[in-house]
């Protein structure tokens, strides 16, 4: 329960606001698909996940310490 109630940053609040607004708009306009989209945004805010999951979109910051040597390619003639 503490994970749901703590660590509310700007993006989490923005997702919850958009989700609640879309759910409200879905009820007013009688649009069930809009309500599902709003529910998705609200669920993302409650679970504190984004579209990429747990940092799945991040690129690694590793550098290779030793340069790779390029080996000479040997070709074989096929007749």
N, C-alpha and C positions, 0 to 999 in steps of 0.2 A: 504494500500500500504506500510505503514511503517513496518508491520509485515513481508512482503516479503523481504524488503530491509535491515532489521536490524537483529542482533543476528545470524550472520553466524559463527557457530563454526566448528570444524574440521570434525565432522561426517556429517554435512550438506553439506560442501564443497566436501567431499569424495563422498557422494551420487550423487551430481550434476555432478561431474567429471565422475563417473562410468556411469551415465545415458547418458551423452553426448557421451561418448566413445562407449557405446553399440548402441546408435542410429546411429552414424557414421559407425560403423562396420556393422550394419544391412543394411544400404544403399549400402555399398561397396560389401557385400557378397550376397545381395538380399535375406535376411532372415527376413520376416515380424514378426515372433515371437520374434526374438531377439530385434527388434525395439519396440515391446510392452513391453518387459522387461526393456529396456532402458527408455521408457516413464514412466514406473512405478517408477523407481529410480529418474528420474528427477522431477516427480510430488511430490514424497515424500520430495525432497529437497526444492521445491518451497513452499509447504504447511507446512514445518517444522514438519513433523510427521514421526515416525518410524514404524516398524512393529507392535509394541505393542500399538500404539495409545497414549493416554495421561497417561502414566505411568501404563498401565494395567498389565505389567509383574512384577511390584514391589511387594515385599512381605511386609506385614504390620510389623511395629516395636513396636507393643503393647505387653506389658507384663501384665499378670493377677496379680493384687495386692493381692488378697486373694486366697489361694489354694482351689481347689474344693474338697469337701469331697465326698468320695465314699460311696454311700448308699448300704446297704445290699440288694441283690436281693432275693425276695421271690418267690418260685416256688409253683405251685399248681398241685397236682397230678390229672391227667385225666384218668378215667377208661373207 
